[in-house]
Amino acid sequence: MASPSPEQIIESQRQDWNRVAGGWERWDRFFGEQMAFLNHRLVGDARLRAGLRVLDLGSGTGYPALLTAQTVGASGSVIGIDLV
């Protein structure tokens, strides 16, 4: 039996995440509130400041990237990348 190609693996992962996206949307506000402390901790530990350019790999829900964008301000930038 042949192993799946990288493209097939990525497509399978994309389908899996898209299948459960409704659950994430339903719980979005709850996760945002519950994860606020962790997100602030991540941004603080990264020692981000105005003007920095940040790349968020595996952005997921995007909460840390949104807080990061507020932190780096208009003179900085944030790019968030996620499989789905």
C-alpha positions as CSV (number, residue, x, y, z in Angstrom):
1,M,0.0,0.0,0.0
2,A,1.4,3.4,-1.0
3,S,1.8,6.1,1.5
4,P,-0.3,9.2,1.1
5,S,1.3,12.2,-0.6
6,P,2.0,15.4,1.3
7,E,-0.8,17.0,-0.6
8,Q,-3.2,14.3,0.4
9,I,-2.2,14.6,4.0
10,I,-2.7,18.4,3.9
11,E,-6.1,18.0,2.2
12,S,-7.2,15.4,4.8
13,Q,-6.2,17.7,7.6
14,R,-8.0,20.6,6.0
15,Q,-11.2,18.6,5.7
16,D,-11.0,17.5,9.3
17,W,-10.6,21.0,10.6
18,N,-13.4,22.3,8.3
19,R,-15.7,19.6,9.7
20,V,-15.3,20.8,13.3
21,A,-15.2,24.5,12.5
22,G,-18.8,25.0,13.6
23,G,-17.9,23.9,17.1
24,W,-15.1,26.4,17.3
25,E,-17.5,29.1,16.1
26,R,-20.1,28.2,18.7
27,W,-17.5,28.4,21.5
28,D,-15.6,31.4,20.1
29,R,-16.6,33.9,22.8
30,F,-15.9,31.4,25.6
31,F,-12.5,30.6,24.3
32,G,-11.7,34.3,23.8
33,E,-12.5,35.0,27.4
34,Q,-10.9,31.9,28.9
35,M,-7.7,32.2,26.8
36,A,-7.2,36.0,27.4
37,F,-4.6,35.4,30.2
38,L,-2.6,33.0,28.1
39,N,-2.7,35.2,25.1
40,H,-1.4,38.2,27.1
41,R,1.2,36.0,28.6
42,L,2.4,34.8,25.1
43,V,2.6,38.4,23.8
44,G,4.4,39.6,27.0
45,D,6.9,36.7,27.0
46,A,7.7,37.4,23.3
47,R,8.6,41.0,24.4
48,L,6.7,42.4,21.5
49,R,6.6,46.2,21.0
50,A,5.4,48.8,18.5
51,G,6.9,48.6,15.1
52,L,7.8,44.9,15.0
53,R,6.9,42.6,12.2
54,V,5.5,39.2,13.4
55,L,4.8,35.9,11.7
56,D,2.4,33.6,13.5
57,L,2.7,30.1,12.2
58,G,-0.2,27.8,13.0
59,S,-2.5,30.7,13.9
60,G,-5.4,28.6,14.7
61,T,-8.2,30.8,16.2
62,G,-6.0,33.9,15.7
63,Y,-6.4,35.3,19.2
64,P,-2.7,35.7,19.9
65,A,-2.2,37.3,16.4
66,L,-5.0,39.8,17.0
67,L,-3.5,40.8,20.4
68,T,-0.1,41.0,18.7
69,A,-1.5,43.3,16.1
70,Q,-2.7,45.7,18.8
71,T,0.7,45.5,20.5
72,V,2.8,46.2,17.4
73,G,0.4,48.9,16.3
74,A,0.1,50.7,13.0
75,S,3.9,50.9,12.6
76,G,4.2,47.1,12.8
77,S,2.6,44.1,11.1
78,V,1.3,40.6,11.8
79,I,0.9,37.8,9.4
80,G,-1.0,34.7,10.6
81,I,-0.8,31.5,8.6
82,D,-2.8,28.4,9.3
83,L,-3.6,25.2,7.3
84,V,-7.3,25.8,7.1
